[in-house]
Structure formats: structure tokens, C-alpha cells
Amino acid sequence: MKTTMAIDQYGNVQHDLGKYPRKVLLERLGRKHASKVYRDRPDGSAVHVGYVIAGRWFDVFNVERWERKS
């Protein structure tokens, strides 16, 4: 089972963002606008990694349960 979380630049964590993390973050922060955050990859391309909402920069992560095969 996957879940989504976001961490802002201060280390504050938002858990259980569901399938639409942008929508949930906007609702929780009481805002209506979010800008995308991009980060460069080593090969020179850029990838969308999160959002800026109300002056807070959120990196969004998919979280999966860690399992080891026995």
C-alpha cells in the first residue's frame, strides 16, 4: 500500500496526502494557489518534485512499506 507525504524546508511533515497531494496541501493550508517545484537531475533534465504553497517549499514523496523477502 502506498501513501504520500510532503516535507517543507523547515522539516515539517504532512502525512496521508492521498492520491492528490496538491489538493490536500492547499486545503490544509487554506490556500488556492500552488507553484510547481522542479529539481535538476545529473543528466541535465528537470523533474517536478513538489510545490510552493504560502511561501513553504514542499518536497512530495511516495511512501511504501519496506519488506524483505525471507
C-alpha positions, 0 to 999 in steps of 0.5 A: 500500500502506498501513501504520500507525504510532503516535507517543507524546508523547515522539516515539517511533515504532512502525512496521508496526502492521498492520491492528490497531494496538491489538493490536500496541501492547499486545503490544509493550508487554506490556500488556492494557489500552488507553484510547481517545484522542479529539481535538476537531475545529473543528466541535465533534465528537470523533474517536478518534485513538489510545490510552493504553497504560502511561501513553504517549499514542499518536497512530495514523496511516495511512501511504501512499506519496506519488506524483505523477502525471507 
